Every structure is written in structure tokens, then in C-alpha cells.
């Protein structure tokens, strides 16, 4: 059995188009097709929160209903 290093692409983080660039944003990254990671742009060294795509969509939809 030969050992092959695991290949993991780094997440591609993005910010909302409504971000004003003051580095006080939430950033998100896709983790495959069914997961999402979310982190604080001011503290990128902390582990991100991870959600299923369905849970994140439900959360965002509920925010839109409140505002």
C-alpha cells in the first residue's frame, strides 16, 4: 500500500456584497455541495462554524422575514 498525501483545497471565503470593507463582516465558504462554513472576518484564526446548506438557507430566510 502506497501512501498518498491527502489533497484538500483551501476554502474560498467570500463576503456579502453589502459589506462596506471595514473588516467587520461574516465570511462564508462552501464545503462541498451540502455544507457551508461561516467565520468572523476579524478573527480568521478561530475555527469556522459549519452548517448544512439546508440549515443555512433556513437561517437566512428567517432573517429576511424579520427585516
N, C-alpha and C positions, 0 to 999 in steps of 0.2 A: 504494500500500500504506500503510495507516494503522498507526501504532504504538499498541499497547495494552500498558499495564503488565502484567507477569506477576502473577498473583494466586496467592500461596502462603499457605495457612493455617499459622499457627504450630502446631507440635506440641503436643498436650495431654499433659503429663507426669503420670504417676501413680506413687505409691509403694505398696509392699506393705502390705496390711492388718496385717501383723506388724511394721511399722515402729513404733518407740517414740517417734518425734518428736525424736530427738537430732541430726538432720541428718547422720547417718552412713549414708545409705541409697543404694541404687541406684534410679534413676528410669527409667521406660520410657515410650515414646510410639510409637503406631502411625504408620507412614509409608505410607499407602495400605493395600491389603489384604494385601500379601505381604511387607512389610518392617517392621522394628522398630528403634528407636533406643534405646540404653541409655547413661546417664550417671551420674556421681558427683554426688550432691546437694550435696557440699561445694565442687565446682568446676564449676559450670554454664557457665562461660565457655569451657571446653575443648570441642572438637568431640566429639559423642557417637559411640560405636561403633555400627555399623549391621549388622544381621543379617537374613537371610531369616527368614520366620516358621517355616519348617521347621527351620532350624538352631537357632533359639532354643528351640523346643519340644523338640528333641532334647537340648539342653544342660540344660534344666530337668528333663526326665525322668531324665537320668543323675544329677543331684543328688539327686533323690528316692530313687533306688536305693541311693545311698551312705549316706544318713542313716537 
